[in-house]
Amino acid sequence: MSESGSKYAPRPVSNVTTYALGGVALVLIALIVILAIRWGRDDASIRNDGYGSVHDAGVTAVLDQKSGAILLGRGDASKTIDVYEDPLCPSCGALERLYGQEIAQKMDEGRLALRYHLVTFLDSKSKSKDYSTRAVAANECVAATGSGPVYSKFHALLFTSKQPKEGGTDLSNEDLATVAKEAGASLEAVQCISSGANLDAAKIHAQMARAALTDANGEVATPAVFDGKDKVDVNNHEWVVDLTK
């Protein structure tokens, strides 16, 4: 019978090992603290939180029937910028979540208007394989009625609380119509979405927007914001303020 077990004495942990383990623990603690701070900053970085979507009835939505671009703002807006988005794009959702309310206030003040160009390169990432296209069609249905406050709210909902996850379950046309109702859209707009009436036009318009984005940006990447020909750095937390000084 072996007695090796009874003779075994554990080796003391060296000071070097102790310091190494302590160092790893400190690194892990520091990482947790950093992540917690970042998460806190993300929540705190929502600009003008509580303002909501556009309030002023003087803000209108104008759908360009040829290109599909949607101009949202007052007719006397001091500045108009171009925004390229895909309805399924997570970064586009983050842009709306962080800056949408600040943008809405600048619109109400007549200091900013946005021209939305909606693309559909993430269709294949949706469960239905055509969510982006159907969402673009829905945006056009709502924008065509002309109400800025309604379109602003609809756009905000689609890109924040109602935005599907890539690869996850997306919204049917009936679901999109329900979101439009929640935003206060007219019966005409709701029926337009439910029936898929704008799908063919949306496909053409999305292709045009994609081509325009490629020309302007050199690649199809969203969100992309342009002040004329100059690309706006949306990682600059003050970009909306800088544009409206």
C-alpha positions as CSV (number, residue, x, y, z in Angstrom):
1,M,0.0,0.0,0.0
2,S,1.4,3.3,-1.0
3,E,2.0,5.9,1.6
4,S,2.7,8.7,-0.9
5,G,-0.6,10.4,0.0
6,S,0.3,10.6,3.7
7,K,3.8,12.0,2.9
8,Y,2.5,14.8,0.6
9,A,3.1,18.2,2.0
10,P,1.7,21.2,-0.1
11,R,4.3,23.6,-1.4
12,P,3.9,27.1,0.0
13,V,2.8,29.6,-2.6
14,S,5.7,31.9,-3.5
15,N,5.5,35.6,-3.0
16,V,5.8,35.9,-6.8
17,T,2.7,33.7,-7.3
18,T,0.9,35.7,-4.7
19,Y,1.7,39.0,-6.3
20,A,0.7,37.6,-9.7
21,L,-2.7,36.4,-8.5
22,G,-3.2,39.7,-6.7
23,G,-2.4,41.5,-9.9
24,V,-4.9,39.5,-11.9
25,A,-7.6,40.2,-9.3
26,L,-6.8,43.9,-9.5
27,V,-7.0,43.9,-13.3
28,L,-10.4,42.1,-13.2
29,I,-11.7,44.5,-10.6
30,A,-10.5,47.5,-12.6
31,L,-12.2,46.0,-15.8
32,I,-15.5,45.6,-14.0
33,V,-15.3,49.2,-12.7
34,I,-14.5,50.5,-16.2
35,L,-17.4,48.6,-17.8
36,A,-19.7,49.8,-15.0
37,I,-18.6,53.4,-15.7
38,R,-19.1,53.0,-19.4
39,W,-22.6,51.5,-19.0
40,G,-23.4,54.4,-16.7
41,R,-22.1,56.9,-19.2
42,D,-24.1,55.3,-22.0
43,D,-27.3,55.9,-20.0
44,A,-26.3,59.4,-19.0
45,S,-25.3,60.3,-22.5
46,I,-28.8,60.4,-23.9
47,R,-29.1,64.0,-25.0
48,N,-32.1,66.0,-23.8
49,D,-33.6,62.9,-22.3
50,G,-37.3,63.4,-21.7
51,Y,-37.9,65.8,-24.6
52,G,-39.4,63.0,-26.8
53,S,-40.0,63.3,-30.5
54,V,-41.0,66.4,-32.5
55,H,-43.8,68.5,-30.9
56,D,-44.3,71.4,-33.3
57,A,-47.0,70.9,-35.9
58,G,-45.0,73.3,-38.1
59,V,-42.5,70.5,-38.6
60,T,-43.5,68.6,-41.8
61,A,-42.4,65.3,-43.4
62,V,-41.9,65.5,-47.1
63,L,-41.4,62.3,-49.2
64,D,-39.5,62.7,-52.4
65,Q,-41.5,60.4,-54.7
66,K,-38.6,60.0,-57.0
67,S,-35.7,59.2,-54.6
68,G,-37.6,58.1,-51.5
69,A,-35.7,60.6,-49.4
70,I,-37.7,61.9,-46.4
71,L,-37.2,65.5,-45.4
72,L,-38.2,66.2,-41.8
73,G,-38.1,69.7,-40.5
74,R,-39.6,73.2,-40.6
75,G,-39.7,75.0,-43.9
76,D,-37.5,77.7,-42.5
77,A,-34.9,75.4,-40.9
78,S,-31.4,77.0,-40.7
79,K,-29.6,73.8,-41.7
80,T,-30.4,70.6,-43.5
81,I,-28.2,67.5,-43.1
82,D,-28.4,64.1,-44.8
83,V,-28.7,60.9,-42.8
84,Y,-28.2,57.4,-44.2
85,E,-29.7,54.5,-42.1
86,D,-30.8,50.9,-42.3
87,P,-33.9,50.1,-40.2
88,L,-32.1,47.0,-38.8
89,C,-28.8,48.7,-38.1
90,P,-27.9,48.6,-34.4
91,S,-25.6,51.6,-34.6
92,C,-28.5,53.5,-36.3
93,G,-30.6,52.6,-33.3
94,A,-28.0,53.8,-31.0
95,L,-27.7,57.1,-32.9
96,E,-31.5,57.6,-32.5
97,R,-31.5,56.6,-28.8
98,L,-28.6,59.0,-27.9
99,Y,-29.3,62.0,-30.1
100,G,-32.9,61.6,-31.4
101,Q,-34.5,63.8,-28.7
102,E,-31.8,66.5,-29.1
103,I,-32.4,66.5,-32.8
104,A,-36.2,66.7,-32.3
105,Q,-35.8,69.8,-30.2
106,K,-33.5,71.5,-32.8
107,M,-36.2,70.7,-35.4
108,D,-38.9,72.3,-33.3
109,E,-36.7,75.3,-32.9
110,G,-36.2,75.6,-36.7
111,R,-32.4,75.1,-36.3
112,L,-32.1,71.7,-38.0
113,A,-33.8,69.6,-40.6
114,L,-32.9,66.0,-41.6
115,R,-33.1,64.4,-44.9
116,Y,-33.4,60.6,-44.3
117,H,-32.0,58.2,-47.0
118,L,-33.0,54.6,-46.0
119,V,-31.0,51.6,-47.2
120,T,-31.7,47.9,-47.0
121,F,-28.3,46.1,-47.0
122,L,-29.2,44.2,-43.8
123,D,-32.3,42.5,-45.2
124,S,-30.5,39.2,-45.2
125,K,-29.8,39.6,-41.4
126,S,-33.5,39.6,-40.6
127,K,-35.5,36.5,-40.0
128,S,-38.0,37.4,-42.8
129,K,-35.1,38.3,-45.1
130,D,-36.9,41.5,-46.1
131,Y,-37.5,43.4,-42.9
132,S,-35.4,46.4,-43.9
133,T,-37.3,46.8,-47.2
134,R,-40.7,46.5,-45.5
135,A,-39.6,49.0,-42.9
136,V,-38.5,51.5,-45.5
137,A,-41.8,51.1,-47.2
138,A,-43.6,51.7,-43.9
139,N,-41.5,54.9,-43.4
140,E,-42.6,56.1,-46.8
141,C,-46.3,55.4,-46.0
142,V,-46.1,57.5,-42.8
143,A,-44.0,60.3,-44.3
144,A,-46.3,60.6,-47.3
145,T,-49.1,61.9,-45.0
146,G,-47.0,65.0,-44.2
147,S,-47.2,65.2,-40.4
148,G,-43.8,65.9,-38.9
149,P,-44.7,65.0,-35.3
150,V,-46.2,61.6,-36.4
151,Y,-43.3,60.7,-38.6
152,S,-40.8,61.7,-36.0
153,K,-42.4,59.5,-33.4
154,F,-42.8,56.6,-35.8
155,H,-39.1,56.8,-36.9
156,A,-38.0,57.1,-33.2
157,L,-40.0,54.0,-32.2
158,L,-38.7,51.9,-35.2
159,F,-35.1,52.7,-34.4
160,T,-35.3,52.3,-30.6
161,S,-37.8,50.3,-28.6
162,K,-39.3,48.5,-31.6
163,Q,-36.1,47.8,-33.5
164,P,-35.6,44.1,-34.0
165,K,-32.2,42.4,-33.3
166,E,-30.1,41.1,-36.2
167,G,-31.0,37.5,-36.8
168,G,-33.9,37.6,-34.4
169,T,-37.7,37.8,-35.0
170,D,-38.6,41.0,-36.8
171,L,-41.8,42.9,-37.4
172,S,-44.5,41.8,-39.8
173,N,-46.4,44.4,-41.9
174,E,-49.2,44.2,-39.4
175,D,-46.7,44.8,-36.6
176,L,-45.3,47.8,-38.5
177,A,-48.9,49.1,-39.0
178,T,-49.5,48.8,-35.2
179,V,-46.4,50.9,-34.5
180,A,-47.7,53.5,-37.0
181,K,-51.0,53.6,-35.0
182,E,-49.1,54.1,-31.8
183,A,-47.3,57.0,-33.4
184,G,-50.7,58.6,-34.4
185,A,-50.6,57.8,-38.1
186,S,-53.7,58.1,-40.3
187,L,-55.8,55.2,-41.4
188,E,-54.5,55.8,-44.9
189,A,-50.9,55.3,-43.7
190,V,-51.8,52.2,-41.6
191,Q,-53.5,50.6,-44.6
192,C,-50.6,51.4,-46.8
193,I,-48.2,49.6,-44.5
194,S,-50.5,46.6,-43.9
195,S,-51.0,46.1,-47.6
196,G,-47.4,46.4,-48.5
197,A,-48.4,49.0,-51.1
198,N,-45.0,50.8,-51.2
199,L,-42.7,47.7,-51.3
200,D,-41.8,48.0,-55.0
201,A,-41.0,51.7,-54.7
202,A,-39.1,51.1,-51.5
203,K,-36.8,48.6,-53.2
204,I,-36.0,51.1,-55.9
205,H,-35.5,54.0,-53.5
206,A,-33.2,51.9,-51.3
207,Q,-31.0,51.0,-54.2
208,M,-30.8,54.7,-55.1
209,A,-29.9,55.6,-51.5
210,R,-27.2,52.9,-51.4
211,A,-25.7,54.2,-54.6
212,A,-25.7,57.7,-53.3
213,L,-24.1,56.6,-50.0
214,T,-21.4,54.7,-51.8
215,D,-20.6,57.7,-53.9
216,A,-20.5,60.0,-50.8
217,N,-18.8,57.6,-48.4
218,G,-16.8,55.1,-50.5
219,E,-18.7,52.3,-48.8
220,V,-22.1,51.2,-47.6
221,A,-21.8,51.8,-43.8
222,T,-24.5,53.2,-41.6
223,P,-25.3,55.4,-39.9
224,A,-23.6,58.1,-42.0
225,V,-24.4,61.8,-41.6
226,F,-23.4,64.5,-44.0
227,D,-23.4,68.3,-43.8
228,G,-23.3,69.0,-47.5
229,K,-20.3,67.0,-48.7
230,D,-18.6,66.9,-45.3
231,K,-19.1,63.7,-43.2
232,V,-20.1,64.4,-39.7
233,D,-18.3,62.7,-36.8
234,V,-21.2,61.3,-34.8
235,N,-18.7,59.9,-32.3
236,N,-18.3,63.5,-31.2
237,H,-20.8,63.9,-28.4
238,E,-21.5,67.5,-29.3
239,W,-22.1,67.0,-33.0
240,V,-25.7,68.2,-33.0
241,V,-24.7,71.3,-31.0
242,D,-21.8,72.0,-33.3
243,L,-24.1,71.8,-36.4
244,T,-26.6,74.2,-34.9
245,K,-24.4,77.0,-33.4
